[in-house]
Amino acid sequence: MAKASKGDVCPDVEHHDLPSTTKVGRVRPSLDDRNQDQMTQDNTSATRSGIRYGDPTVLGLTIGFIVLFVAFSLTDPEGMTAVIGAGFAWTAKTLGAYFQLLLLLTFLIAVGVAASPAGRARIGNRERPDMGTFKWVSIILCTLLAGGGVFFAAGEPVYHFVVTPPAFSSEAGTPAAVPNALAQSFMHWGFLAWAVLGTLAAIVLSHHHYDRGLPLQPRTLLAPLLGEARMRGVFGGVVDAVCVIAVVAGTVGPIGFLATQMSFGLHTLFGVAEGYGTQLVILLVLGGVYVTSAITGVDRGIQMLSRFNVMLALAIGATILLLGPTQFLFDSWFQGFGTYVGSFFDMATMTSQTAPDWWMKWWTVFFFAWFIGYAPLMAIFVARISRGRTIRQMVVAVAVMAPLATSVWFTLLGGSGIFYQMSGAIDLGEALNNFQFDVATLTVAQALPGGKLMALAVLVLTTIFVATTGDSMSYAISVVNAGHDEPQPALRAFWGVAMALMAAILLYMGAGQIGVLQQFIVITAIPVSLVLLPSLWLGPRAAQAMARRQGVVAS
C-alpha cells in the first residue's frame, strides 16, 4: 500500500470509484465495497498467520511493564511511590492545560464533523448496523463509563457540595452550592471526557481499517502522518505498547478498588470478614466473569453483560426517582445542567493559575489524563462495534447522548447524597476529605429507599460495570496485540487473568499501591496524547474521504 505523502493524508480519496448510493446517501455495497472488505480480510488473515498470539514488541513491552512495576513495588514500595508521585505532580502541573485543550478541541471538532454533510457517511461499508441500537448504546455506556460511573457518582457531587469547586463562589453546604456541585461533576464526566474516548480517533481508525485494510491498532492513528511502512515496524509496536500499558494501568485500578469496595460493603451489610482473603475471592469471581465474557466475544458475552448492566441501572435509577427525593432530583438536574452549560468554558479552561494546584491535580487533570490514557483502545472498541452506523450517529451517541445519560445517573446517586447530607441523614464530610469514595457510595446507597437491599444492588451494579470494562479491555488489548479483530480466546483470557493477578498482587501489598498505579496513568497520558493529537485534523479528513467514497458529498 502506498505511503501517504505530505498533504495527501487520505490518498484513497483520489483512487477509489464511488459506490452506488440510494436516497439520502444510504450506502448500497458495491463491487468496490466488496473488494475493500476482501482486502481487510486478506490483511487480517495475513496478520493471523504471521503473528498468531501477538506482536512480540507489544507483548514484550507490556508484559515487561507489568513485571517491573510489580517487582519494584515489592522491593521498594516507598521509592516507587515517590518516583511516580513526583512524575504525577509534574505532569499535572506542567501539562494539565495541554490535556484540557486536547479534550476541548476534540469535542468541538467532532461535533463539527457530525454536523457537516460528511457526518452521513457510514462506517465499514455497511448499510445496516451489526447490532441493534439498544445493544450498541448499552455496550458504549457500560464500557466507557466503567466502574467510575458508580464509584464516583455518589461521592463526587457530595464532595463538591461540601468543598466548593474553584470555578464557583457559593457557600459550601448551602442550597446555592447544589447546582454548582453537580455542574462540576458533569464537567469531569461530560462532553469532553466522552468525546476523547470515541469520536475523532474512532473515525480515523474506521476509515483506515475498513476502507484501507490497516489493522485496528493505535499505530494506525499515526500511519497517515508517518507512513504505513514505519508503523508496521518496531516503532509501531512501541506506540501500541504505550497505549496498552496506559489501559492496563487504568483498568487494574478499578478492578483493585472494586475488591476493596465489595469487601467493605459485604462486611458492613452482612458482617463478612473484611480483609485480603475476601478481596481475593472477589477478584477470582470478578475475573472469572469478565474473562468468560471476553472469550465469548463482542456479539455474545460482552453484549449480554452490558445489556444486563443497563437494565439493572435503569431499575435502580427508577427506584431512586420514584421513591427518593423526586422533586429535589428533578430541580437539581435542571439547575445543575444549566450551570454546566453556562459555565462550560470557564470550567473547561480553568488551570492551576486560577485554581489550587492540589485541586486541579486530583480532579480535572487526573480525570482528563485518565480518559486520554484509555482513548486509543476505547476508540478501537467503538470503531469495532459501530460498523454500519453513520459518523453522525456515532459522535452523537458517544459525545452527546452518553454524557446526558451520565449526568442523569450522577444526579440520581450524587443528588440523593447531597439531599441526605443537607437533611442530616448522613455526614460524608470526613470520609470524602480522605477520598474514601467506597464509604461514600455505600453510605448513600444505604440512605436510599430500600436501605440494605439498595446498597446490595449498587454493589452488584458496580461489580458488573467493572466486569464490562474488564472484558471489553481484555478484548481490545488482544485486538491490539494480535492485529485483527478476532484475537485468539487464549490471548483474551491471558490479558484478563493478567490484570486480575496484577490487582491481587498490589492489593496484597496494600491498597495504596493501587492508587500509585492510578497515578501512573496520568504519566502515560503524555505519549498517548501525542498518538491522539493528529486526529484533530486527520479525523475531519478521514470523514471527508469516507463521504466522498460513498457518494455522500461531491468529490
C-alpha positions as CSV (number, residue, x, y, z in Angstrom):
1,M,0.0,0.0,0.0
2,A,1.4,3.4,-1.0
3,K,2.9,5.6,1.7
4,A,0.9,8.7,2.4
5,S,2.7,11.8,1.3
6,K,2.8,15.2,2.8
7,G,-0.5,16.9,2.1
8,D,-2.0,13.6,0.9
9,V,-3.3,12.3,4.2
10,C,-6.1,10.2,2.7
11,P,-4.7,9.2,-0.7
12,D,-7.5,6.8,-1.4
13,V,-9.9,9.7,-2.0
14,E,-8.5,10.1,-5.5
15,H,-8.2,6.5,-6.4
16,H,-11.5,4.8,-5.4
17,D,-14.5,4.7,-7.6
18,L,-17.6,5.9,-5.9
19,P,-20.1,3.2,-4.8
20,S,-23.7,3.3,-5.9
21,T,-26.0,5.0,-3.4
22,T,-29.6,5.1,-2.5
23,K,-31.7,8.1,-1.4
24,V,-30.3,10.3,1.4
25,G,-26.8,8.9,0.9
26,R,-27.5,5.4,2.3
27,V,-24.8,3.1,1.0
28,R,-25.5,0.1,-1.0
29,P,-22.5,-2.2,-1.1
30,S,-20.8,-2.1,-4.5
31,L,-18.1,-4.2,-6.1
32,D,-15.5,-1.7,-4.7
33,D,-17.0,-2.2,-1.2
34,R,-16.7,-5.9,-1.5
35,N,-13.1,-5.6,-2.8
36,Q,-12.3,-3.4,0.2
37,D,-13.9,-6.0,2.6
38,Q,-11.8,-8.7,0.9
39,M,-8.7,-6.5,1.3
40,T,-9.4,-6.1,5.0
41,Q,-10.0,-9.8,5.4
42,D,-6.8,-10.7,3.4
43,N,-4.7,-8.4,5.6
44,T,-6.4,-9.8,8.7
45,S,-5.6,-13.4,7.5
46,A,-2.0,-12.5,6.9
47,T,-1.7,-11.0,10.3
48,R,-3.3,-14.1,11.9
49,S,-0.9,-16.4,10.1
50,G,2.1,-14.2,10.8
51,I,1.6,-13.5,14.5
52,R,-1.0,-15.7,16.0
53,Y,-0.8,-14.6,19.6
54,G,0.5,-11.1,19.3
55,D,3.2,-8.7,18.1
56,P,6.4,-9.6,20.0
57,T,7.2,-5.9,20.6
58,V,3.8,-5.2,22.1
59,L,3.8,-8.4,24.2
60,G,7.4,-7.9,25.4
61,L,7.0,-4.3,26.4
62,T,3.6,-4.7,28.1
63,I,4.4,-7.8,30.0
64,G,7.8,-6.3,30.9
65,F,6.0,-3.3,32.3
66,I,3.7,-5.5,34.5
67,V,6.7,-7.5,35.8
68,L,8.8,-4.4,36.5
69,F,6.0,-2.5,38.2
70,V,5.2,-5.4,40.5
71,A,8.8,-6.1,41.2
72,F,9.7,-2.6,42.1
73,S,6.5,-2.3,44.2
74,L,7.6,-5.4,46.1
75,T,11.2,-4.5,46.6
76,D,10.9,-0.7,47.1
77,P,7.3,0.4,47.6
78,E,8.3,3.7,49.1
79,G,10.7,4.5,46.3
80,M,8.1,3.5,43.7
81,T,5.5,5.7,45.3
82,A,7.9,8.7,45.5
83,V,9.0,8.4,41.9
84,I,5.5,8.0,40.4
85,G,4.1,10.7,42.8
86,A,6.8,13.2,41.6
87,G,6.1,12.3,37.9
88,F,2.3,12.6,38.5
89,A,2.7,16.1,40.2
90,W,5.0,17.4,37.4
91,T,2.7,16.1,34.6
92,A,-0.4,17.5,36.2
93,K,1.2,21.0,36.8
94,T,3.1,21.3,33.5
95,L,0.8,19.5,31.0
96,G,-2.6,19.8,32.6
97,A,-3.7,22.7,30.4
98,Y,-2.5,20.8,27.3
99,F,-4.6,17.8,28.2
100,Q,-7.6,20.1,28.8
101,L,-7.1,21.8,25.4
102,L,-6.8,18.5,23.7
103,L,-10.2,17.3,25.1
104,L,-11.9,20.6,24.3
105,L,-10.7,20.7,20.7
106,T,-11.6,17.0,20.2
107,F,-15.2,17.7,21.3
108,L,-15.7,20.8,19.3
109,I,-14.2,19.4,16.1
110,A,-16.1,16.1,16.5
111,V,-19.4,17.9,16.8
112,G,-18.5,20.0,13.7
113,V,-17.7,16.8,11.7
114,A,-21.0,15.2,12.8
115,A,-23.0,18.3,11.8
116,S,-21.3,18.5,8.4
117,P,-22.5,16.6,5.3
118,A,-19.7,14.1,5.9
119,G,-21.5,13.1,9.0
120,R,-23.8,11.0,6.9
121,A,-21.0,8.7,5.8
122,R,-21.3,5.1,7.1
123,I,-18.7,3.2,9.0
124,G,-17.3,0.0,7.5
125,N,-19.2,-0.1,4.1
126,R,-22.3,-1.5,5.7
127,E,-25.8,-0.2,5.1
128,R,-27.2,-1.8,8.3
129,P,-25.6,-1.8,11.7
130,D,-24.1,-5.0,13.0
131,M,-26.2,-4.7,16.2
132,G,-29.4,-3.1,17.4
133,T,-29.4,0.4,18.8
134,F,-30.1,-0.5,22.5
135,K,-27.4,-3.2,22.5
136,W,-25.0,-0.8,20.8
137,V,-25.6,2.1,23.2
138,S,-25.6,-0.3,26.2
139,I,-22.1,-1.5,25.3
140,I,-20.9,2.1,24.8
141,L,-22.3,3.2,28.1
142,C,-21.0,0.3,30.2
143,T,-17.6,0.1,28.7
144,L,-16.8,3.8,28.6
145,L,-18.5,4.8,31.9
146,A,-16.9,1.8,33.7
147,G,-16.9,1.3,37.4
148,G,-16.2,5.0,37.9
149,G,-19.8,5.6,37.0
150,V,-20.8,4.2,40.3
151,F,-17.7,4.6,42.3
152,F,-17.7,8.4,41.8
153,A,-21.3,9.1,41.0
154,A,-22.4,9.0,44.7
155,G,-19.4,10.7,46.2
156,E,-18.1,13.3,43.8
157,P,-21.2,15.6,43.8
158,V,-21.3,15.4,47.6
159,Y,-17.6,16.3,47.8
160,H,-18.1,19.4,45.6
161,F,-21.1,20.3,47.7
162,V,-19.1,20.3,51.0
163,V,-15.9,21.7,49.3
164,T,-16.8,24.4,46.8
165,P,-15.0,24.0,43.4
166,P,-12.7,26.9,42.5
167,A,-14.9,27.8,39.5
168,F,-17.7,28.8,41.8
169,S,-18.1,31.1,44.8
170,S,-21.2,29.7,46.5
171,E,-21.0,28.9,50.2
172,A,-20.3,25.2,50.8
173,G,-23.2,23.1,52.2
174,T,-25.9,25.5,51.2
175,P,-28.7,25.2,48.6
176,A,-26.8,27.5,46.3
177,A,-24.0,25.0,46.2
178,V,-26.1,22.2,44.8
179,P,-26.2,23.1,41.1
180,N,-22.5,24.0,41.2
181,A,-21.5,20.7,42.7
182,L,-23.4,18.8,40.1
183,A,-22.1,21.0,37.3
184,Q,-18.5,20.3,38.3
185,S,-19.2,16.6,38.3
186,F,-20.8,16.9,34.9
187,M,-17.7,18.6,33.6
188,H,-15.4,15.7,34.7
189,W,-17.7,13.1,33.3
190,G,-19.4,15.0,30.5
191,F,-19.0,16.0,26.8
192,L,-15.2,16.4,26.9
193,A,-14.4,13.1,28.6
194,W,-16.7,11.1,26.4
195,A,-15.6,12.8,23.1
196,V,-11.9,11.9,23.5
197,L,-12.9,8.2,24.2
198,G,-14.6,7.5,20.8
199,T,-15.1,10.2,18.2
200,L,-12.2,11.6,16.1
201,A,-9.8,8.7,16.8
202,A,-12.6,6.2,16.1
203,I,-13.3,8.0,12.7
204,V,-9.6,7.7,11.7
205,L,-9.4,4.1,12.7
206,S,-12.7,3.2,11.0
207,H,-11.6,4.8,7.7
208,H,-8.1,3.3,7.6
209,H,-9.2,-0.1,8.8
210,Y,-12.5,-0.7,6.9
211,D,-11.6,1.3,3.8
212,R,-7.8,0.7,3.5
213,G,-7.3,-2.6,5.3
214,L,-5.0,-1.3,8.1
215,P,-5.2,-3.1,11.5
216,L,-7.3,-1.9,14.4
217,Q,-4.3,-0.7,16.4
218,P,-3.3,2.6,17.9
219,R,-0.4,2.8,15.4
220,T,-2.9,3.2,12.7
221,L,-3.7,6.7,14.1
222,L,-0.2,7.7,13.1
223,A,0.0,5.9,9.8
224,P,-1.3,8.7,7.6
225,L,1.2,11.0,9.2
226,L,4.4,8.9,9.5
227,G,3.7,6.3,6.8
228,E,2.4,2.7,6.9
229,A,5.8,1.1,6.4
230,R,7.2,2.8,9.6
231,M,4.1,1.9,11.6
232,R,4.5,-1.8,10.6
233,G,7.9,-1.9,12.3
234,V,9.2,-1.7,15.8
235,F,8.2,1.9,16.2
236,G,4.5,0.9,15.6
237,G,4.9,-1.8,18.2
238,V,6.2,0.8,20.7
239,V,3.2,3.0,20.0
240,D,0.8,0.1,20.6
241,A,2.6,-1.0,23.7
242,V,2.4,2.5,25.3
243,C,-1.3,2.6,24.7
244,V,-1.8,-0.9,26.1
245,I,0.2,0.0,29.2
246,A,-2.0,3.0,29.9
247,V,-5.1,0.9,29.6
248,V,-3.7,-1.8,31.9
249,A,-2.9,0.8,34.5
250,G,-6.4,2.3,34.1
251,T,-8.2,-1.0,34.3
252,V,-6.3,-2.7,37.1
253,G,-7.1,0.3,39.3
254,P,-10.9,-0.1,39.2
255,I,-10.5,-3.9,39.5
256,G,-8.5,-3.5,42.7
257,F,-10.7,-0.7,44.1
258,L,-13.8,-2.8,43.4
259,A,-12.3,-5.6,45.5
260,T,-11.8,-3.2,48.5
261,Q,-15.2,-1.6,48.0
262,M,-17.0,-5.0,47.8
263,S,-15.1,-6.3,50.8
264,F,-16.0,-3.2,52.8
265,G,-19.6,-3.5,51.6
266,L,-20.0,-7.1,52.5
267,H,-18.6,-6.5,55.9
268,T,-20.9,-3.6,56.6
269,L,-24.0,-5.2,55.3
270,F,-23.5,-8.9,56.2
271,G,-20.6,-9.0,58.7
272,V,-18.3,-10.8,56.3
273,A,-14.7,-10.7,57.4
274,E,-13.0,-7.7,55.7
275,G,-9.5,-8.4,54.5
276,Y,-7.3,-9.7,51.8
277,G,-8.9,-13.2,51.8
278,T,-12.3,-11.7,51.0
279,Q,-10.7,-9.4,48.4
280,L,-9.0,-12.3,46.7
281,V,-12.3,-14.3,46.4
282,I,-14.0,-11.2,44.9
283,L,-11.1,-10.9,42.4
284,L,-11.5,-14.6,41.5
285,V,-15.2,-14.2,40.9
286,L,-14.9,-10.9,39.0
287,G,-12.0,-12.3,36.9
288,G,-14.0,-15.4,36.1
289,V,-17.0,-13.4,34.9
290,Y,-15.1,-10.9,32.7
291,V,-12.7,-13.4,31.3
292,T,-15.5,-15.7,30.2
293,S,-17.3,-12.7,28.7
294,A,-14.2,-11.6,26.8
295,I,-13.6,-15.1,25.4
296,T,-17.1,-15.3,24.0
297,G,-16.6,-12.0,22.2
298,V,-18.5,-8.8,21.5
299,D,-21.6,-10.4,20.0
300,R,-22.2,-12.7,22.9
301,G,-20.7,-12.2,26.3
302,I,-19.8,-8.6,26.2
303,Q,-23.2,-7.6,24.7
304,M,-25.2,-9.7,27.2
305,L,-23.3,-8.4,30.2
306,S,-23.7,-4.8,29.0
307,R,-27.4,-5.2,28.4
308,F,-28.0,-6.7,31.8
309,N,-25.9,-3.9,33.3
310,V,-28.0,-1.2,31.7
311,M,-31.3,-2.9,32.8
312,L,-30.1,-3.1,36.4
313,A,-29.0,0.6,36.3
314,L,-32.4,1.6,34.9
315,A,-34.2,-0.4,37.6
316,I,-32.1,1.2,40.4
317,G,-32.5,4.7,38.8
318,A,-36.3,4.3,38.5
319,T,-36.5,3.2,42.2
320,I,-34.5,6.2,43.3
321,L,-36.5,8.6,41.2
322,L,-39.9,7.2,42.2
323,L,-39.2,6.5,45.9
324,G,-36.5,9.0,46.7
325,P,-36.4,12.8,46.8
326,T,-38.1,13.1,43.4
327,Q,-38.7,16.9,43.2
328,F,-35.3,17.7,44.6
329,L,-33.6,15.5,42.0
330,F,-35.6,17.0,39.1
331,D,-34.8,20.5,40.2
332,S,-31.2,19.7,40.9
333,W,-30.6,18.2,37.4
334,F,-32.1,21.1,35.6
335,Q,-30.3,23.7,37.6
336,G,-27.0,21.7,37.6
337,F,-27.1,21.0,33.8
338,G,-27.9,24.7,33.2
339,T,-25.0,25.7,35.3
340,Y,-22.8,23.2,33.5
341,V,-23.7,24.6,30.1
342,G,-23.5,28.2,31.3
343,S,-20.1,27.7,32.9
344,F,-18.8,25.2,30.4
345,F,-15.8,27.1,29.0
346,D,-14.9,28.6,32.4
347,M,-14.6,25.1,33.9
348,A,-13.0,23.6,30.8
349,T,-10.3,26.2,30.6
350,M,-9.6,26.6,34.3
351,T,-5.9,25.9,35.2
352,S,-3.6,25.9,38.2
353,Q,-3.1,29.6,37.5
354,T,-6.7,30.3,38.7
355,A,-7.3,27.2,40.9
356,P,-5.3,25.5,43.6
357,D,-2.7,23.1,42.3
358,W,-3.9,20.2,44.5
359,W,-7.4,20.6,43.3
360,M,-6.6,20.6,39.6
361,K,-4.1,17.7,40.1
362,W,-6.6,15.4,41.9
363,W,-9.7,16.3,40.0
364,T,-9.8,17.8,36.5
365,V,-6.3,16.9,35.3
366,F,-6.5,13.4,36.9
367,F,-9.8,12.6,35.2
368,F,-8.9,14.1,31.8
369,A,-5.5,12.3,31.8
370,W,-7.2,9.1,32.7
371,F,-9.6,9.4,29.8
372,I,-6.7,10.2,27.4
373,G,-4.9,7.1,28.6
374,Y,-8.0,5.0,27.7
375,A,-8.8,6.8,24.5
376,P,-6.9,4.8,21.7
377,L,-8.2,1.4,22.8
378,M,-11.7,2.8,23.5
379,A,-11.7,4.2,20.0
380,I,-10.7,0.8,18.6
381,F,-13.6,-0.7,20.5
382,V,-16.1,2.0,19.4
383,A,-15.0,1.5,15.8
384,R,-15.4,-2.2,16.1
385,I,-19.0,-2.1,17.4
386,S,-20.1,0.8,15.2
387,R,-19.9,-0.7,11.8
388,G,-23.0,0.3,9.8
389,R,-23.6,3.4,11.8
390,T,-23.1,6.9,10.4
391,I,-20.4,9.1,11.7
392,R,-23.1,11.4,13.0
393,Q,-24.8,8.6,14.9
394,M,-21.5,7.5,16.5
395,V,-20.5,11.0,17.5
396,V,-23.9,11.9,18.9
397,A,-24.2,8.6,20.8
398,V,-20.7,8.9,22.3
399,A,-20.2,12.6,22.8
400,V,-23.8,13.9,23.4
401,M,-26.2,11.2,24.5
402,A,-23.9,9.3,26.7
403,P,-22.8,12.4,28.7
404,L,-26.5,13.3,29.1
405,A,-27.2,9.8,30.5
406,T,-24.2,10.1,32.7
407,S,-25.4,13.5,34.1
408,V,-28.8,11.9,35.0
409,W,-27.1,9.0,36.7
410,F,-24.8,11.3,38.7
411,T,-27.8,13.3,39.7
412,L,-29.7,10.2,40.9
413,L,-26.9,8.9,43.1
414,G,-24.9,12.1,43.9
415,G,-28.0,14.3,44.0
416,S,-29.6,11.9,46.5
417,G,-26.3,12.0,48.5
418,I,-26.5,15.8,48.6
419,F,-30.1,15.7,49.7
420,Y,-29.4,13.3,52.6
421,Q,-26.3,15.3,53.5
422,M,-28.3,18.5,53.7
423,S,-31.0,16.9,55.7
424,G,-28.5,15.5,58.2
425,A,-29.4,11.8,57.5
426,I,-25.7,11.2,56.6
427,D,-22.4,13.0,57.1
428,L,-19.8,12.3,54.4
429,G,-17.6,15.3,55.1
430,E,-14.7,13.4,56.8
431,A,-14.9,10.4,54.5
432,L,-14.7,12.5,51.4
433,N,-12.0,14.7,52.7
434,N,-10.0,11.5,53.0
435,F,-11.1,10.5,49.5
436,Q,-12.9,7.4,50.8
437,F,-15.4,7.1,48.0
438,D,-16.1,3.4,48.8
439,V,-17.5,4.6,52.1
440,A,-19.5,7.4,50.4
441,T,-21.1,5.1,47.9
442,L,-22.2,2.6,50.4
443,T,-23.4,5.3,52.9
444,V,-25.5,7.0,50.2
445,A,-26.9,3.6,49.0
446,Q,-28.0,2.7,52.5
447,A,-29.8,6.0,52.9
448,L,-31.8,5.4,49.7
449,P,-35.2,3.7,49.6
450,G,-34.7,0.0,50.3
451,G,-31.7,0.5,52.6
452,K,-29.6,-2.7,52.7
453,L,-31.3,-4.1,49.5
454,M,-30.5,-1.0,47.5
455,A,-26.9,-1.0,48.9
456,L,-26.5,-4.6,47.7
457,A,-27.9,-3.7,44.3
458,V,-25.5,-0.8,43.9
459,L,-22.6,-3.1,44.8
460,V,-23.7,-5.6,42.2
461,L,-24.1,-2.9,39.7
462,T,-20.6,-1.6,40.4
463,T,-19.2,-5.1,40.0
464,I,-20.9,-5.6,36.6
465,F,-19.7,-2.1,35.5
466,V,-16.1,-3.1,36.3
467,A,-16.6,-6.5,34.7
468,T,-17.8,-4.9,31.4
469,T,-14.8,-2.7,31.4
470,G,-12.6,-5.7,32.1
471,D,-14.0,-7.9,29.4
472,S,-14.0,-5.1,26.8
473,M,-10.5,-4.0,27.6
474,S,-9.2,-7.6,27.6
475,Y,-10.7,-7.9,24.1
476,A,-9.4,-4.6,22.9
477,I,-5.8,-5.3,24.3
478,S,-5.9,-8.6,22.5
479,V,-7.0,-6.9,19.3
480,V,-4.1,-4.6,19.5
481,N,-1.7,-7.5,20.2
482,A,-3.0,-9.7,17.5
483,G,-3.5,-7.0,14.9
484,H,-7.0,-8.2,13.9
485,D,-10.5,-8.1,15.4
486,E,-10.8,-11.8,16.2
487,P,-7.9,-12.5,18.6
488,Q,-7.4,-16.0,19.9
489,P,-9.5,-16.8,23.0
490,A,-6.3,-17.8,24.8
491,L,-4.9,-14.3,24.2
492,R,-8.1,-12.7,25.6
493,A,-8.0,-14.9,28.6
494,F,-4.3,-14.2,29.2
495,W,-4.9,-10.4,29.4
496,G,-8.0,-10.8,31.6
497,V,-6.1,-13.1,34.0
498,A,-3.0,-10.9,34.0
499,M,-4.9,-7.8,35.0
500,A,-6.7,-9.6,37.8
501,L,-3.5,-11.1,39.0
502,M,-1.7,-7.7,39.0
503,A,-4.6,-6.3,41.1
504,A,-4.3,-9.2,43.5
505,I,-0.5,-8.7,44.0
506,L,-0.9,-5.0,44.5
507,L,-3.7,-5.4,47.0
508,Y,-1.6,-7.9,48.9
509,M,0.9,-5.1,49.3
510,G,-1.8,-2.6,50.4
511,A,-4.5,-0.6,48.6
512,G,-2.0,2.3,48.4
513,Q,-0.1,0.6,45.6
514,I,-3.4,0.5,43.5
515,G,-3.5,4.3,44.0
516,V,0.1,4.6,42.8
517,L,-0.8,2.7,39.6
518,Q,-3.8,5.0,39.1
519,Q,-1.4,8.0,39.3
520,F,0.8,6.3,36.7
521,I,-1.9,6.5,34.1
522,V,-1.6,10.3,34.3
523,I,2.1,10.0,33.3
524,T,1.2,7.6,30.4
525,A,-1.2,10.2,29.1
526,I,1.9,12.2,27.8
527,P,2.9,9.8,25.0
528,V,-0.7,8.6,24.4
529,S,-1.8,12.2,23.9
530,L,0.7,12.5,21.1
531,V,-0.9,9.5,19.4
532,L,-4.3,11.2,19.6
533,L,-3.2,14.7,18.7
534,P,-3.1,14.1,14.9
535,S,-6.7,13.0,15.0
536,L,-7.7,16.7,15.4
537,W,-7.0,17.2,11.7
538,L,-6.9,13.6,10.4
539,G,-10.4,12.9,11.8
540,P,-12.2,15.5,9.6
541,R,-10.1,14.4,6.6
542,A,-11.0,10.8,7.1
543,A,-14.7,11.6,7.5
544,Q,-14.5,13.6,4.2
545,A,-12.7,10.8,2.5
546,M,-15.4,8.3,3.6
547,A,-18.1,10.6,2.5
548,R,-16.6,11.1,-1.0
549,R,-16.0,7.5,-1.4
550,Q,-19.6,6.7,-0.6
551,G,-21.0,9.5,-2.7
552,V,-22.4,11.4,0.3
553,V,-20.6,14.5,-0.8
554,A,-19.3,15.6,-4.2
555,S,-15.7,14.6,-5.0
